[in-house]
Amino acid sequence: MKKSNITKLDKSWSEKVREYGMCEKCHKLSPLNAHHFYSRSVRSVRWDTDNGFCLCVGCHTFSSHFSAHKTPAEFVEWAIERRGKEWYDSLKVRKNQTVKYIDDDVDKLLDEL
């Protein structure tokens, strides 16, 4: 897939996740980031909004008490508690699927976002 199409999809995914409007953990209103539960490198769920969390910059990256990147074990426990085991199991199944995206898929994926 062309890099420009990947960039468009990444931007649309991030905007959709941040539509939540506040940090899902601490409820701060800004600045907000979109965090992938499973890494962006996992293409099967890269643009799946179920794979995204709307987090403030502290809860995403900076806080040593709780952040998706600095305290990943705590983040995973919190995410499963927040969204439920069914969400986790379903996303995990989708994560393990093989998906091959082509440039013709971009418009369809953008419409889904």
Residue frames as qw, qx, qy, qz and C-alpha x, y, z in Angstrom:
[[0.000, 0.892, 0.453, 0.000, 0.00, 0.00, 0.00],
 [0.360, 0.633, -0.039, 0.684, 1.25, 3.49, -0.80],
 [0.373, -0.149, -0.500, 0.767, 2.73, 5.46, 2.08],
 [0.184, -0.145, -0.033, -0.972, 0.33, 8.35, 1.39],
 [0.646, -0.324, -0.492, -0.485, -2.66, 6.03, 1.81],
 [0.630, -0.257, -0.627, 0.379, -1.27, 4.63, 5.04],
 [0.170, -0.001, -0.282, 0.944, -0.82, 8.19, 6.32],
 [0.421, -0.256, -0.257, -0.831, -4.45, 9.06, 5.42],
 [0.725, -0.329, -0.580, -0.171, -5.75, 5.97, 7.21],
 [0.520, -0.152, -0.547, 0.639, -3.58, 6.60, 10.28],
 [0.037, -0.102, 0.128, -0.986, -4.83, 10.19, 10.51],
 [0.573, -0.286, -0.369, -0.674, -8.48, 9.18, 10.11],
 [0.705, -0.270, -0.642, 0.132, -8.11, 6.42, 12.70],
 [0.359, -0.075, -0.448, 0.815, -6.52, 8.82, 15.18],
 [0.246, -0.180, -0.047, -0.951, -9.24, 11.44, 14.65],
 [0.675, -0.306, -0.514, -0.433, -11.97, 8.83, 15.13],
 [0.640, -0.243, -0.621, 0.382, -10.43, 7.51, 18.36],
 [0.223, -0.058, -0.321, 0.919, -9.98, 11.05, 19.73],
 [0.344, -0.419, -0.388, -0.745, -13.66, 11.83, 19.04],
 [0.541, -0.441, -0.679, 0.227, -14.23, 10.34, 22.50],
 [0.053, -0.847, -0.122, -0.514, -13.34, 13.85, 23.61],
 [0.414, -0.773, 0.378, -0.297, -11.52, 13.15, 26.85],
 [0.166, 0.423, -0.879, 0.144, -8.94, 10.84, 28.33],
 [0.766, -0.223, -0.511, -0.321, -10.59, 7.49, 28.97],
 [0.628, -0.123, -0.617, 0.457, -8.50, 7.06, 32.14],
 [0.295, -0.292, -0.423, 0.805, -8.38, 10.45, 33.90],
 [0.161, 0.795, 0.585, -0.011, -11.00, 12.42, 31.92],
 [0.190, -0.551, 0.142, 0.800, -8.70, 15.35, 31.02],
 [0.563, 0.727, 0.308, -0.242, -9.94, 17.17, 27.94],
 [0.625, 0.747, -0.140, 0.181, -6.61, 17.98, 26.29],
 [0.434, 0.485, -0.550, -0.523, -4.15, 17.42, 24.82],
 [0.877, 0.018, 0.395, -0.274, -5.41, 14.06, 23.59],
 [0.086, 0.459, -0.818, -0.335, -3.60, 11.21, 21.83],
 [0.917, 0.094, -0.109, -0.372, -4.87, 8.07, 20.14],
 [0.262, -0.518, 0.812, -0.057, -3.14, 4.94, 21.48],
 [0.736, 0.165, -0.579, -0.311, -3.04, 1.54, 19.80],
 [0.817, -0.412, 0.331, -0.233, -3.69, -1.32, 22.22],
 [0.860, 0.032, 0.374, 0.347, -1.91, -3.63, 19.78],
 [0.324, -0.480, 0.318, 0.751, 0.97, -1.94, 17.98],
 [0.480, 0.681, -0.106, -0.544, 0.52, -0.12, 14.66],
 [0.076, 0.451, -0.830, -0.318, 2.77, -2.80, 13.19],
 [0.319, 0.214, 0.917, -0.106, -0.10, -5.30, 13.57],
 [0.146, 0.041, -0.449, -0.881, -1.81, -4.45, 10.28],
 [0.233, -0.385, -0.864, -0.228, -4.89, -6.60, 10.90],
 [0.282, -0.768, -0.548, 0.176, -6.06, -4.19, 13.65],
 [0.390, -0.038, -0.005, 0.920, -4.04, -1.06, 12.83],
 [0.179, -0.166, -0.194, -0.950, -7.15, 0.84, 11.69],
 [0.462, -0.480, -0.736, -0.119, -9.66, -0.96, 13.93],
 [0.189, -0.643, 0.148, -0.728, -11.10, 1.63, 16.33],
 [0.861, -0.471, -0.136, -0.136, -11.64, -1.13, 18.92],
 [0.823, 0.018, -0.181, 0.539, -7.83, -1.19, 19.03],
 [0.251, 0.505, -0.090, 0.821, -7.71, 2.47, 20.04],
 [0.412, -0.658, -0.506, 0.377, -7.85, 4.38, 23.31],
 [0.104, 0.830, 0.054, 0.545, -8.26, 8.12, 23.69],
 [0.700, -0.462, -0.289, 0.461, -5.69, 9.19, 26.28],
 [0.052, -0.990, 0.122, 0.040, -4.20, 12.46, 27.51],
 [0.520, 0.658, -0.500, 0.217, -0.46, 12.80, 26.97],
 [0.309, -0.546, 0.663, -0.408, 0.21, 11.85, 30.60],
 [0.815, -0.039, 0.497, -0.298, -1.81, 8.64, 30.50],
 [0.837, 0.536, -0.094, -0.055, -0.42, 7.86, 27.05],
 [0.726, 0.482, -0.301, 0.388, 3.28, 8.45, 27.50],
 [0.178, 0.668, -0.376, 0.617, 4.57, 10.59, 30.34],
 [0.611, -0.596, 0.240, -0.462, 3.23, 9.49, 33.74],
 [0.271, 0.351, -0.878, 0.180, 5.36, 7.03, 35.69],
 [0.435, -0.032, 0.674, -0.595, 2.31, 6.13, 37.82],
 [0.629, 0.403, 0.658, -0.101, 0.09, 5.07, 34.90],
 [0.349, 0.646, -0.304, -0.607, 0.74, 5.31, 31.20],
 [0.925, 0.329, 0.057, -0.180, 0.27, 3.04, 28.24],
 [0.672, 0.598, -0.379, 0.218, 3.99, 3.19, 27.47],
 [0.054, 0.593, -0.640, 0.486, 5.71, 3.49, 30.87],
 [0.413, -0.139, 0.783, -0.443, 3.48, 1.08, 32.82],
 [0.465, 0.124, -0.635, -0.605, 2.19, -1.29, 30.11],
 [0.256, -0.170, -0.943, 0.123, 1.13, -4.10, 32.45],
 [0.090, 0.403, 0.557, -0.721, -1.06, -1.73, 34.44],
 [0.353, 0.309, -0.251, -0.846, -2.44, -0.29, 31.21],
 [0.391, 0.002, -0.843, -0.369, -3.43, -3.73, 29.90],
 [0.144, -0.313, -0.859, 0.378, -5.12, -4.63, 33.20],
 [0.180, 0.426, 0.279, -0.842, -7.01, -1.32, 33.20],
 [0.347, 0.231, -0.507, -0.754, -8.02, -1.68, 29.53],
 [0.341, -0.145, -0.913, -0.170, -9.47, -5.16, 30.05],
 [0.067, -0.406, -0.709, 0.572, -11.26, -4.02, 33.21],
 [0.209, 0.400, 0.032, -0.892, -12.66, -1.00, 31.34],
 [0.492, 0.287, -0.458, -0.682, -13.75, -2.70, 28.12],
 [0.869, -0.077, 0.301, -0.385, -14.24, -6.26, 29.30],
 [0.513, -0.276, 0.786, 0.205, -12.85, -9.69, 28.58],
 [0.656, 0.530, 0.537, 0.015, -15.15, -10.15, 25.60],
 [0.297, 0.936, -0.129, -0.135, -13.67, -7.01, 23.94],
 [0.253, -0.687, 0.661, 0.163, -10.16, -8.28, 24.65],
 [0.631, 0.007, 0.769, 0.103, -10.83, -11.79, 23.33],
 [0.600, 0.712, 0.363, -0.036, -12.51, -10.48, 20.17],
 [0.178, 0.930, -0.293, -0.132, -9.71, -8.01, 19.43],
 [0.429, -0.511, 0.731, 0.148, -7.10, -10.70, 20.05],
 [0.705, 0.300, 0.637, 0.087, -8.77, -12.99, 17.49],
 [0.477, 0.870, 0.128, -0.006, -8.81, -10.17, 14.91],
 [0.156, -0.852, 0.471, 0.166, -5.19, -9.33, 15.73],
 [0.526, -0.299, 0.775, 0.181, -4.15, -12.85, 14.81],
 [0.715, 0.566, 0.407, -0.049, -5.87, -12.81, 11.42],
 [0.454, -0.126, 0.445, 0.761, -3.86, -12.33, 8.26],
 [0.332, 0.845, 0.339, -0.248, -5.00, -9.26, 6.36],
 [0.490, 0.008, 0.394, 0.778, -3.55, -7.97, 3.10],
 [0.196, 0.827, 0.277, -0.449, -4.56, -4.39, 2.35],
 [0.505, 0.248, 0.437, 0.702, -4.19, -2.95, -1.12],
 [0.042, -0.116, 0.018, 0.992, -4.61, 0.62, -2.33],
 [0.327, -0.320, -0.610, -0.647, -8.07, -0.22, -3.66],
 [0.469, -0.494, -0.710, 0.179, -9.19, -0.81, -0.03],
 [0.248, -0.020, -0.284, 0.926, -8.37, 2.74, 1.11],
 [0.323, -0.264, -0.191, -0.889, -11.71, 4.40, 0.27],
 [0.698, -0.376, -0.562, -0.233, -13.66, 1.58, 1.91],
 [0.598, -0.240, -0.521, 0.559, -11.49, 1.75, 5.04],
 [0.078, 0.094, -0.131, 0.984, -11.80, 5.56, 5.20],
 [0.500, -0.363, -0.359, -0.699, -15.61, 5.27, 4.96],
 [0.719, -0.359, -0.590, 0.078, -15.59, 2.77, 7.85],
 [0.428, -0.158, -0.399, 0.795, -13.62, 5.22, 9.97]]
